Amino acid sequence: MSIQIRITISKEINDLLERVSKKLGKKKSMLARELMEQKMYDLELIQKELNEMDKGK
């Protein structure tokens, strides 16, 4: 199941997302989602949550 969220970003970030998404041939929203997920991996938030779920089994 997918959930939609709405975020507010600066004009500069929006412009950058638009340029990069066109260069990569992706939708701006897809690129923003991928960047958010990557940052969560970088911060090890996803790994910690998965480890907690494994411990609860």
PyMOL Python script that loads the backbone (N, CA, C, O; Angstrom):
from pymol import cmd

cmd.read_pdbstr("""\
ATOM      1  N   MET A   1       0.841  -1.177   0.000  1.00  0.00           N
ATOM      2  CA  MET A   1       0.000   0.000   0.000  1.00  0.00           C
ATOM      3  C   MET A   1       0.889   1.243   0.000  1.00  0.00           C
ATOM      4  O   MET A   1       1.838   1.338   0.778  1.00  0.00           O
ATOM      5  N   SER A   2       0.580   2.168  -0.855  1.00  0.00           N
ATOM      6  CA  SER A   2       1.356   3.402  -0.942  1.00  0.00           C
ATOM      7  C   SER A   2       0.645   4.528  -0.212  1.00  0.00           C
ATOM      8  O   SER A   2      -0.583   4.611  -0.207  1.00  0.00           O
ATOM      9  N   ILE A   3       1.429   5.378   0.396  1.00  0.00           N
ATOM     10  CA  ILE A   3       0.929   6.557   1.092  1.00  0.00           C
ATOM     11  C   ILE A   3       1.551   7.773   0.423  1.00  0.00           C
ATOM     12  O   ILE A   3       2.742   7.771   0.110  1.00  0.00           O
ATOM     13  N   GLN A   4       0.769   8.788   0.207  1.00  0.00           N
ATOM     14  CA  GLN A   4       1.301  10.014  -0.356  1.00  0.00           C
ATOM     15  C   GLN A   4       1.539  11.025   0.748  1.00  0.00           C
ATOM     16  O   GLN A   4       0.759  11.130   1.694  1.00  0.00           O
ATOM     17  N   ILE A   5       2.633  11.770   0.611  1.00  0.00           N
ATOM     18  CA  ILE A   5       2.895  12.867   1.536  1.00  0.00           C
ATOM     19  C   ILE A   5       3.169  14.112   0.705  1.00  0.00           C
ATOM     20  O   ILE A   5       3.490  14.029  -0.480  1.00  0.00           O
ATOM     21  N   ARG A   6       3.041  15.226   1.324  1.00  0.00           N
ATOM     22  CA  ARG A   6       3.308  16.488   0.652  1.00  0.00           C
ATOM     23  C   ARG A   6       4.429  17.185   1.409  1.00  0.00           C
ATOM     24  O   ARG A   6       4.394  17.274   2.636  1.00  0.00           O
ATOM     25  N   ILE A   7       5.429  17.681   0.674  1.00  0.00           N
ATOM     26  CA  ILE A   7       6.531  18.386   1.312  1.00  0.00           C
ATOM     27  C   ILE A   7       6.664  19.766   0.666  1.00  0.00           C
ATOM     28  O   ILE A   7       6.261  19.978  -0.477  1.00  0.00           O
ATOM     29  N   THR A   8       7.225  20.674   1.411  1.00  0.00           N
ATOM     30  CA  THR A   8       7.503  22.007   0.902  1.00  0.00           C
ATOM     31  C   THR A   8       9.014  22.158   0.790  1.00  0.00           C
ATOM     32  O   THR A   8       9.749  21.909   1.745  1.00  0.00           O
ATOM     33  N   ILE A   9       9.462  22.569  -0.384  1.00  0.00           N
ATOM     34  CA  ILE A   9      10.886  22.762  -0.621  1.00  0.00           C
ATOM     35  C   ILE A   9      11.111  24.153  -1.195  1.00  0.00           C
ATOM     36  O   ILE A   9      10.182  24.797  -1.681  1.00  0.00           O
ATOM     37  N   SER A  10      12.343  24.598  -1.131  1.00  0.00           N
ATOM     38  CA  SER A  10      12.661  25.927  -1.661  1.00  0.00           C
ATOM     39  C   SER A  10      12.631  25.899  -3.190  1.00  0.00           C
ATOM     40  O   SER A  10      12.709  24.833  -3.801  1.00  0.00           O
ATOM     41  N   LYS A  11      12.520  27.050  -3.783  1.00  0.00           N
ATOM     42  CA  LYS A  11      12.527  27.164  -5.240  1.00  0.00           C
ATOM     43  C   LYS A  11      13.821  26.610  -5.811  1.00  0.00           C
ATOM     44  O   LYS A  11      13.811  25.952  -6.852  1.00  0.00           O
ATOM     45  N   GLU A  12      14.933  26.874  -5.137  1.00  0.00           N
ATOM     46  CA  GLU A  12      16.231  26.402  -5.621  1.00  0.00           C
ATOM     47  C   GLU A  12      16.306  24.876  -5.645  1.00  0.00           C
ATOM     48  O   GLU A  12      16.811  24.291  -6.604  1.00  0.00           O
ATOM     49  N   ILE A  13      15.810  24.241  -4.599  1.00  0.00           N
ATOM     50  CA  ILE A  13      15.804  22.775  -4.553  1.00  0.00           C
ATOM     51  C   ILE A  13      14.852  22.231  -5.612  1.00  0.00           C
ATOM     52  O   ILE A  13      15.156  21.238  -6.272  1.00  0.00           O
ATOM     53  N   ASN A  14      13.716  22.872  -5.772  1.00  0.00           N
ATOM     54  CA  ASN A  14      12.769  22.462  -6.804  1.00  0.00           C
ATOM     55  C   ASN A  14      13.406  22.548  -8.191  1.00  0.00           C
ATOM     56  O   ASN A  14      13.285  21.621  -8.992  1.00  0.00           O
ATOM     57  N   ASP A  15      14.075  23.648  -8.469  1.00  0.00           N
ATOM     58  CA  ASP A  15      14.743  23.818  -9.766  1.00  0.00           C
ATOM     59  C   ASP A  15      15.800  22.738  -9.977  1.00  0.00           C
ATOM     60  O   ASP A  15      15.910  22.174 -11.065  1.00  0.00           O
ATOM     61  N   LEU A  16      16.570  22.457  -8.941  1.00  0.00           N
ATOM     62  CA  LEU A  16      17.601  21.428  -9.029  1.00  0.00           C
ATOM     63  C   LEU A  16      16.976  20.058  -9.280  1.00  0.00           C
ATOM     64  O   LEU A  16      17.457  19.307 -10.128  1.00  0.00           O
ATOM     65  N   LEU A  17      15.920  19.726  -8.558  1.00  0.00           N
ATOM     66  CA  LEU A  17      15.226  18.452  -8.766  1.00  0.00           C
ATOM     67  C   LEU A  17      14.694  18.344 -10.186  1.00  0.00           C
ATOM     68  O   LEU A  17      14.778  17.283 -10.805  1.00  0.00           O
ATOM     69  N   GLU A  18      14.150  19.432 -10.701  1.00  0.00           N
ATOM     70  CA  GLU A  18      13.625  19.420 -12.066  1.00  0.00           C
ATOM     71  C   GLU A  18      14.729  19.166 -13.088  1.00  0.00           C
ATOM     72  O   GLU A  18      14.558  18.357 -14.001  1.00  0.00           O
ATOM     73  N   ARG A  19      15.863  19.856 -12.936  1.00  0.00           N
ATOM     74  CA  ARG A  19      16.967  19.677 -13.878  1.00  0.00           C
ATOM     75  C   ARG A  19      17.515  18.254 -13.836  1.00  0.00           C
ATOM     76  O   ARG A  19      17.733  17.630 -14.874  1.00  0.00           O
ATOM     77  N   VAL A  20      17.735  17.750 -12.625  1.00  0.00           N
ATOM     78  CA  VAL A  20      18.295  16.407 -12.485  1.00  0.00           C
ATOM     79  C   VAL A  20      17.298  15.352 -12.958  1.00  0.00           C
ATOM     80  O   VAL A  20      17.686  14.384 -13.612  1.00  0.00           O
ATOM     81  N   SER A  21      16.032  15.529 -12.636  1.00  0.00           N
ATOM     82  CA  SER A  21      15.035  14.534 -13.049  1.00  0.00           C
ATOM     83  C   SER A  21      14.922  14.483 -14.571  1.00  0.00           C
ATOM     84  O   SER A  21      14.767  13.401 -15.136  1.00  0.00           O
ATOM     85  N   LYS A  22      14.994  15.612 -15.233  1.00  0.00           N
ATOM     86  CA  LYS A  22      14.970  15.617 -16.703  1.00  0.00           C
ATOM     87  C   LYS A  22      16.199  14.920 -17.260  1.00  0.00           C
ATOM     88  O   LYS A  22      16.103  14.157 -18.221  1.00  0.00           O
ATOM     89  N   LYS A  23      17.354  15.180 -16.658  1.00  0.00           N
ATOM     90  CA  LYS A  23      18.597  14.567 -17.115  1.00  0.00           C
ATOM     91  C   LYS A  23      18.544  13.047 -16.953  1.00  0.00           C
ATOM     92  O   LYS A  23      19.043  12.310 -17.804  1.00  0.00           O
ATOM     93  N   LEU A  24      17.939  12.585 -15.862  1.00  0.00           N
ATOM     94  CA  LEU A  24      17.851  11.153 -15.591  1.00  0.00           C
ATOM     95  C   LEU A  24      16.631  10.491 -16.222  1.00  0.00           C
ATOM     96  O   LEU A  24      16.524   9.265 -16.244  1.00  0.00           O
ATOM     97  N   GLY A  25      15.712  11.309 -16.736  1.00  0.00           N
ATOM     98  CA  GLY A  25      14.495  10.765 -17.327  1.00  0.00           C
ATOM     99  C   GLY A  25      13.530  10.204 -16.302  1.00  0.00           C
ATOM    100  O   GLY A  25      12.827   9.229 -16.568  1.00  0.00           O
ATOM    101  N   LYS A  26      13.496  10.817 -15.135  1.00  0.00           N
ATOM    102  CA  LYS A  26      12.604  10.372 -14.061  1.00  0.00           C
ATOM    103  C   LYS A  26      11.663  11.507 -13.682  1.00  0.00           C
ATOM    104  O   LYS A  26      11.930  12.679 -13.949  1.00  0.00           O
ATOM    105  N   LYS A  27      10.562  11.130 -13.058  1.00  0.00           N
ATOM    106  CA  LYS A  27       9.675  12.144 -12.500  1.00  0.00           C
ATOM    107  C   LYS A  27      10.359  12.778 -11.298  1.00  0.00           C
ATOM    108  O   LYS A  27      11.120  12.128 -10.581  1.00  0.00           O
ATOM    109  N   LYS A  28      10.076  14.050 -11.092  1.00  0.00           N
ATOM    110  CA  LYS A  28      10.652  14.773  -9.962  1.00  0.00           C
ATOM    111  C   LYS A  28      10.272  14.112  -8.640  1.00  0.00           C
ATOM    112  O   LYS A  28      11.107  13.996  -7.743  1.00  0.00           O
ATOM    113  N   SER A  29       9.042  13.687  -8.515  1.00  0.00           N
ATOM    114  CA  SER A  29       8.596  13.049  -7.268  1.00  0.00           C
ATOM    115  C   SER A  29       9.323  11.732  -7.028  1.00  0.00           C
ATOM    116  O   SER A  29       9.631  11.395  -5.884  1.00  0.00           O
ATOM    117  N   MET A  30       9.601  10.983  -8.092  1.00  0.00           N
ATOM    118  CA  MET A  30      10.332   9.721  -7.963  1.00  0.00           C
ATOM    119  C   MET A  30      11.757   9.986  -7.487  1.00  0.00           C
ATOM    120  O   MET A  30      12.261   9.289  -6.607  1.00  0.00           O
ATOM    121  N   LEU A  31      12.398  10.984  -8.065  1.00  0.00           N
ATOM    122  CA  LEU A  31      13.755  11.334  -7.658  1.00  0.00           C
ATOM    123  C   LEU A  31      13.787  11.773  -6.198  1.00  0.00           C
ATOM    124  O   LEU A  31      14.677  11.365  -5.452  1.00  0.00           O
ATOM    125  N   ALA A  32      12.838  12.592  -5.784  1.00  0.00           N
ATOM    126  CA  ALA A  32      12.781  13.051  -4.394  1.00  0.00           C
ATOM    127  C   ALA A  32      12.594  11.865  -3.446  1.00  0.00           C
ATOM    128  O   ALA A  32      13.220  11.812  -2.387  1.00  0.00           O
ATOM    129  N   ARG A  33      11.738  10.918  -3.821  1.00  0.00           N
ATOM    130  CA  ARG A  33      11.516   9.728  -2.986  1.00  0.00           C
ATOM    131  C   ARG A  33      12.792   8.898  -2.874  1.00  0.00           C
ATOM    132  O   ARG A  33      13.150   8.443  -1.788  1.00  0.00           O
ATOM    133  N   GLU A  34      13.473   8.705  -3.996  1.00  0.00           N
ATOM    134  CA  GLU A  34      14.712   7.932  -3.969  1.00  0.00           C
ATOM    135  C   GLU A  34      15.775   8.607  -3.113  1.00  0.00           C
ATOM    136  O   GLU A  34      16.510   7.935  -2.389  1.00  0.00           O
ATOM    137  N   LEU A  35      15.861   9.927  -3.190  1.00  0.00           N
ATOM    138  CA  LEU A  35      16.830  10.661  -2.379  1.00  0.00           C
ATOM    139  C   LEU A  35      16.506  10.533  -0.890  1.00  0.00           C
ATOM    140  O   LEU A  35      17.402  10.371  -0.062  1.00  0.00           O
ATOM    141  N   MET A  36      15.215  10.608  -0.559  1.00  0.00           N
ATOM    142  CA  MET A  36      14.805  10.469   0.838  1.00  0.00           C
ATOM    143  C   MET A  36      15.133   9.070   1.368  1.00  0.00           C
ATOM    144  O   MET A  36      15.645   8.917   2.477  1.00  0.00           O
ATOM    145  N   GLU A  37      14.827   8.052   0.555  1.00  0.00           N
ATOM    146  CA  GLU A  37      15.124   6.687   0.980  1.00  0.00           C
ATOM    147  C   GLU A  37      16.625   6.480   1.158  1.00  0.00           C
ATOM    148  O   GLU A  37      17.055   5.842   2.119  1.00  0.00           O
ATOM    149  N   GLN A  38      17.420   7.016   0.236  1.00  0.00           N
ATOM    150  CA  GLN A  38      18.876   6.866   0.344  1.00  0.00           C
ATOM    151  C   GLN A  38      19.398   7.530   1.616  1.00  0.00           C
ATOM    152  O   GLN A  38      20.269   6.983   2.292  1.00  0.00           O
ATOM    153  N   LYS A  39      18.869   8.702   1.941  1.00  0.00           N
ATOM    154  CA  LYS A  39      19.301   9.390   3.157  1.00  0.00           C
ATOM    155  C   LYS A  39      18.933   8.578   4.395  1.00  0.00           C
ATOM    156  O   LYS A  39      19.696   8.538   5.361  1.00  0.00           O
ATOM    157  N   MET A  40      17.779   7.939   4.370  1.00  0.00           N
ATOM    158  CA  MET A  40      17.383   7.101   5.502  1.00  0.00           C
ATOM    159  C   MET A  40      18.317   5.913   5.643  1.00  0.00           C
ATOM    160  O   MET A  40      18.634   5.513   6.763  1.00  0.00           O
ATOM    161  N   TYR A  41      18.767   5.336   4.526  1.00  0.00           N
ATOM    162  CA  TYR A  41      19.759   4.261   4.579  1.00  0.00           C
ATOM    163  C   TYR A  41      21.076   4.789   5.111  1.00  0.00           C
ATOM    164  O   TYR A  41      21.705   4.151   5.955  1.00  0.00           O
ATOM    165  N   ASP A  42      21.500   5.955   4.623  1.00  0.00           N
ATOM    166  CA  ASP A  42      22.757   6.552   5.074  1.00  0.00           C
ATOM    167  C   ASP A  42      22.763   6.783   6.583  1.00  0.00           C
ATOM    168  O   ASP A  42      23.789   6.612   7.242  1.00  0.00           O
ATOM    169  N   LEU A  43      21.623   7.169   7.117  1.00  0.00           N
ATOM    170  CA  LEU A  43      21.502   7.407   8.558  1.00  0.00           C
ATOM    171  C   LEU A  43      21.221   6.117   9.332  1.00  0.00           C
ATOM    172  O   LEU A  43      21.076   6.134  10.554  1.00  0.00           O
ATOM    173  N   GLU A  44      21.148   5.009   8.611  1.00  0.00           N
ATOM    174  CA  GLU A  44      20.885   3.689   9.176  1.00  0.00           C
ATOM    175  C   GLU A  44      19.536   3.591   9.885  1.00  0.00           C
ATOM    176  O   GLU A  44      19.355   2.745  10.761  1.00  0.00           O
ATOM    177  N   LEU A  45      18.607   4.438   9.516  1.00  0.00           N
ATOM    178  CA  LEU A  45      17.278   4.399  10.134  1.00  0.00           C
ATOM    179  C   LEU A  45      16.500   3.171   9.695  1.00  0.00           C
ATOM    180  O   LEU A  45      15.816   2.544  10.504  1.00  0.00           O
ATOM    181  N   ILE A  46      16.599   2.827   8.424  1.00  0.00           N
ATOM    182  CA  ILE A  46      15.870   1.670   7.919  1.00  0.00           C
ATOM    183  C   ILE A  46      16.453   0.383   8.487  1.00  0.00           C
ATOM    184  O   ILE A  46      15.716  -0.513   8.898  1.00  0.00           O
ATOM    185  N   GLN A  47      17.782   0.297   8.508  1.00  0.00           N
ATOM    186  CA  GLN A  47      18.413  -0.908   9.040  1.00  0.00           C
ATOM    187  C   GLN A  47      18.053  -1.114  10.507  1.00  0.00           C
ATOM    188  O   GLN A  47      17.783  -2.241  10.921  1.00  0.00           O
ATOM    189  N   LYS A  48      18.044  -0.051  11.293  1.00  0.00           N
ATOM    190  CA  LYS A  48      17.701  -0.157  12.715  1.00  0.00           C
ATOM    191  C   LYS A  48      16.275  -0.651  12.886  1.00  0.00           C
ATOM    192  O   LYS A  48      16.009  -1.502  13.734  1.00  0.00           O
ATOM    193  N   GLU A  49      15.361  -0.126  12.090  1.00  0.00           N
ATOM    194  CA  GLU A  49      13.965  -0.536  12.183  1.00  0.00           C
ATOM    195  C   GLU A  49      13.801  -2.005  11.801  1.00  0.00           C
ATOM    196  O   GLU A  49      13.067  -2.742  12.459  1.00  0.00           O
ATOM    197  N   LEU A  50      14.481  -2.428  10.740  1.00  0.00           N
ATOM    198  CA  LEU A  50      14.402  -3.831  10.341  1.00  0.00           C
ATOM    199  C   LEU A  50      14.992  -4.747  11.412  1.00  0.00           C
ATOM    200  O   LEU A  50      14.455  -5.825  11.667  1.00  0.00           O
ATOM    201  N   ASN A  51      16.080  -4.331  12.034  1.00  0.00           N
ATOM    202  CA  ASN A  51      16.671  -5.122  13.118  1.00  0.00           C
ATOM    203  C   ASN A  51      15.719  -5.238  14.292  1.00  0.00           C
ATOM    204  O   ASN A  51      15.617  -6.305  14.898  1.00  0.00           O
ATOM    205  N   GLU A  52      15.019  -4.164  14.627  1.00  0.00           N
ATOM    206  CA  GLU A  52      14.055  -4.177  15.723  1.00  0.00           C
ATOM    207  C   GLU A  52      12.914  -5.149  15.397  1.00  0.00           C
ATOM    208  O   GLU A  52      12.443  -5.885  16.264  1.00  0.00           O
ATOM    209  N   MET A  53      12.482  -5.135  14.135  1.00  0.00           N
ATOM    210  CA  MET A  53      11.395  -6.042  13.730  1.00  0.00           C
ATOM    211  C   MET A  53      11.846  -7.493  13.835  1.00  0.00           C
ATOM    212  O   MET A  53      11.081  -8.353  14.270  1.00  0.00           O
ATOM    213  N   ASP A  54      13.093  -7.769  13.437  1.00  0.00           N
ATOM    214  CA  ASP A  54      13.634  -9.132  13.539  1.00  0.00           C
ATOM    215  C   ASP A  54      13.705  -9.598  14.989  1.00  0.00           C
ATOM    216  O   ASP A  54      13.414 -10.759  15.280  1.00  0.00           O
ATOM    217  N   LYS A  55      14.085  -8.716  15.894  1.00  0.00           N
ATOM    218  CA  LYS A  55      14.179  -9.065  17.317  1.00  0.00           C
ATOM    219  C   LYS A  55      12.816  -9.371  17.903  1.00  0.00           C
ATOM    220  O   LYS A  55      12.707 -10.167  18.836  1.00  0.00           O
ATOM    221  N   GLY A  56      11.776  -8.753  17.371  1.00  0.00           N
ATOM    222  CA  GLY A  56      10.431  -8.940  17.871  1.00  0.00           C
ATOM    223  C   GLY A  56       9.764 -10.232  17.432  1.00  0.00           C
ATOM    224  O   GLY A  56       8.687 -10.575  17.920  1.00  0.00           O
ATOM    225  N   LYS A  57      10.388 -10.941  16.526  1.00  0.00           N
ATOM    226  CA  LYS A  57       9.792 -12.198  16.016  1.00  0.00           C
ATOM    227  C   LYS A  57       9.878 -13.310  17.030  1.00  0.00           C
ATOM    228  O   LYS A  57       9.427 -14.424  16.764  1.00  0.00           O
TER     229      LYS A  57
END
""", "prot")
cmd.dss("prot")
cmd.show_as("cartoon", "prot")
cmd.util.cbc("prot")
cmd.orient("prot")
